[in-house]
Structure formats: C-alpha cells, structure tokens
Amino acid sequence: MPAGESGTAHPAPKVVPAGRPGRTGLEPALGLTSRPLSPETWPAFARLVKKHNGIFGGCWCISFHLRPGEGKRTAAQYRAMKRARVREGRAHAALVFDGRNAVGWCQFGPTAELPNIRSQKAYEEGLRGFPDWRITCFFIDRERRGEGIANRALQEALREIARLGGGTVEGYPEEVAGRKVSRSFLCSGTLGMFEKEGFEKTRKIAMHRWVVVRRIPPDRTRVGVAPTGATEVGPAMDTSPREVRQNS
C-alpha cells in the first residue's frame, strides 16, 4: 500500500464492501469486462482517446499527473508522457471493455502519482492529511454514455485498490441533484455515484464539488497478485475492515 503523506489521516468512514449487486440500480451490459491500464491494454486505451480527438483538446488523461511547469504541451507530448507513465507503472486506471474495445475508465492512483486536482487551493486550505489513493477522473465513450459504465468503472477501480493493498481513498465529485449540468463538467464523477459505493462527504471545496472519502480494506486473497487477463465486471471482494493508520 502506498504510504500516506504528511498530516493525520481522515477519520475512518463506514466501510462498505465495493460493488454490491444492485447498488447502482443498473444491470451490467452483457459482455462487459474490466482490466487495469497497463502496457498490454494501452492500445485499447489509445484507440478510445484517439476516437475522441485526444480528449479535452489533447489531454490524453494526463492533467491530474502534472506538476507545476509540466503543462502547456502538445497532444503528442502528452501522449508520450502518459505512455511512459503506463510503461513505468505510474499511471493507474480501471478500463471497462466491450469485447476488445475499451468503452470507458476510472483513473485512480496514489496521491504522489496524481498531485493535481480540481479546486486545489481550496482543498489545501482545509487539508488535514493526504489520502493513500485518489480517484480523479472518468471518461466514457460518447456512444455508450447513460449505460452505467462510469459506475462499473468506479467499482472496478475500488476492486483494484483492494488488490493493491487498500487504504484511504478520496474522490472529488460534483453534486448534481436538482440542477442540469453539462457532461463536460462531470469528469470527476457525481456525488451520488460515490455515495452509492460507500463514500462519505467530508468537506466542500467548490460550490458543487465535495471531497469524499472511504476506507478500502485489502483483498487478502489477491494482495500483490498481478492481474491476469480480463475479469468479469461484478461485485468486488467483501473483505474485513482494518484500522485507520495514523501518521506521526
């Protein structure tokens, strides 16, 4: 499990096993599978990005990786940066597949891997401690939106975090209840989808943006086991909770 950074860990929220059947109220589409982003799945990831013109003007899902001075580059440079991170094991995501084609993903990673988040100034003003993991963005094929794929990607990201040792996980979703919101503003997910997976609100960092947190216990049957091939999309392992680690 990646070490937490400075500060005291958030108070432990209620632990709810990820991906319980029927949590989202959406039935999984037939044939959907999930695999982590890796050199082997990079071609499928790249096809989906290219289909959408690089995503957000050529972002290549690199924005949340960037530190000061690393921005304002070309789409080709961002692609190379992302691919290098994938090769080095410094970029994580749960990809959802329909056959051989990736149809969406949920990006996650240790805090040091994803140092850049939205509303960062407000986030740092109320910071009590860094999480072990962050969930920073979702992307779904424009032709497959509204099918619950983002919910499934979130469940699979939590499953992968459990396999990697578990820990405190933060997300930064938008609250959309009672208002119309362009999908382009929802790349960090919605508050409702996180709450359905057991996350709890801790503080607001923008008018409609929350910090949400959840403890993910390690999947002791799979910790440290490298994923092999695709896994059927479904409920994550129900494992027992562990104590919150306090930093000294």
N, C-alpha and C positions, 0 to 999 in steps of 0.2 A: 504494500500500500504506500502511495507517495506520502512523504512526510508533510504535515501541515506547516505553514509558515508562522511568522511571529504573531503573538497575541493569544487570546484564550478562545478555545473552540466555542461555537454557539451552543446554547443549551440543547440537549438532545430532544428532538421532537419524537412523537409517537412513531414507532417502527411498524410499517405496514408492508407486508410482502408485495413485491412488484408484480404487475401484470396478472392479477387475478382474473379468471374468466368473467366476462361480462362487465368489467369495471367501466369500460368506455361506452357500453351500450351499442357497440358496433361489432358486427361479425367479421372475422378476418376473411379477406378475399381468398378464394381458392388459389393455391399455388404460391402464395407469398412465403418467402424465406428471408432469413437475415444472416448477414456475415459482417464482421468488422472490417473497417477500412484497413487495407494492407497493400503491399506491392502486388499481390495476386488479384485483389479486387480493384486496384487503381484503374485499369482500362474501363470498367463499367462505370466507376465514379466519373472519370474523364468524359465518357460519352454523354452522361447526363448533364454535366456542366456545359459542354460544347453545344448541346441541344438548346440550351438557354443562354447562348451567347456569352458565356463566361460568368453569368450570374451577377446582377447588380453592376453592370458595366465592366466586367472582367475581374471580379473579386476572387474567384476560384476558392471561396471559403477560407481565405487567409486572414481576413481582417482581425479576427479575435486573437490570432497568434502574434500580431505585430507589436513591437515596442517602439518608443519614440525614435524617429529617424528612419524607420523601415517602410514607411508608407510612400504614396505618390509614385508608384512604379507602373510599368505597363502590364497588360494582362498576361503577356508571355513571361514576364519576370515573375509575376505572382504564381503562375502555373508551375514554373520551375522551383520556386520556393516551397510550394505545397508538396510537390512530388518529392523533393529532398527530405522534407519532414516525414512523409509517409515511409520512405525508404529507411530512415533512421529511427522509426518508431516514436516520433514526436508529434504525431497527428492521429487522433482517435475519432472514430465515428461508428455508429451502428447503421449500416446500409440495409435497406429493405429492397428485396428483389422480387420481380415477377418474371420467372424464367431466368434468362441470362441478363436481363436488363435491370439496372438499379432504378427504382422509382422514387426514392427519397432517402433522407438520412437524418440522424440526430447527431450533432457534433458534441463531444464531451472531452474532458482531459483534466489533468492536474492543473492547479492554479498557475504554476510556473509555465506551463505549456500554453495557457490561454490568459495572458496577463491583461488583455484589452477587452473591456466590457462596455456596454452602453451605460450612460449616466454615471460614468466612473467617478467624477468629482463628488457627486452626492453620495455615492457608495462608500468612498473612502472617508467621508466626514463622519459617518456613523459606524465605522468599522470596529468590530470587537475582535476579530480574528479571521484568518483566511480558511476557506474550506479545503478539504483534500481534493475535491473534484468540482468542476464547473460544467454545466450544460449551457452552451452559449447560442446555438442556432439550429434551426431545422430548415430543410429545403425539400419540397415535394414537386415532382414532375407536374407541369401545368395541366396536363391531360388527366391527372389522377387525383386532383385535389377534391376534398369533400368525401373521401372514402375512408377516413380514419387512419391513413398511413402515418401521419405525424404521431398519433397516439401510440401506434405499434412501434415506431422508431424509438420513442421515449422508453417504452417498456424494455426494448432490446438493449438500449444504452445502459439501463439500470442493471440488467442481467450481466452485461459485460463488466460493469464496475464491480459487481459482486464477484465475478470470476477473477478480477484483478486485485481483489483484497478488500473491497468495500471501503467505507469511510463516510465522512460528511460530504453531502452533495448539495450544491446551490444551483438554482436557476434564476432567471431574471425575466419572467413573463409579463405580458400585458394583460390588464383587466379589461375585458371587452363587454361584460354584461351591461345590457341596456343602451349600447351605442353601436353604430356602424363604423367599422374600421377597415381600411384597405389592407389586403393581404401583405402588401409590401412592408407594413409596419409590424408584422407578426412573425418575423424570422426568429425571434426568441421564444416563441410559443405563447399560449394563452394561460392565464391563471387557472382556469377551470381544468385544463388537461393535466396540469401539475398537481392540483388538489385531488383529482381522481386517483393519482398514483401515490397519495400519502404525504405530499409535501405540505408544509405549513408556512404561512406568511410570517415574516419577521419584521420587515420594515419597508416603507415605500421610498423609492429613490427618484421617482418622477411622477407626474400627475397620474399616470395609469400604470406605472411599472413597479413591480414588487420584487424584493428578494425573498425567495422561498427556499426552505432547507429541509433535508431529510437525511437520516442515517441509513445507510445501506449495510447490512451485515455481510460478511464474506460468505461466499458459497463454498463451504469447506469441501464439497465434492469436486470442485473444479478450480480452486485457487491455484494460480500458476500454470494451469494446463493450457497450452496453446490451442486455439480453436482449430478444428479440422473440418473443412468443408462448410456447406450451408447448414443452418439449423432451422427447423420449422418455427415460424413465428408463433409464439404462445406464451403462457404464463411463465414468469421467472421462478427460480427455485425458492421455496419457502424455507428460509434458514433462520436460526435463532439470533436474537439481537446480541450485541456486545456493548460494553461500557464505552461512554464517550471518553476519548483520550484528552487530557488536559495538558496544554503546553506550559512548561515552566519558564 
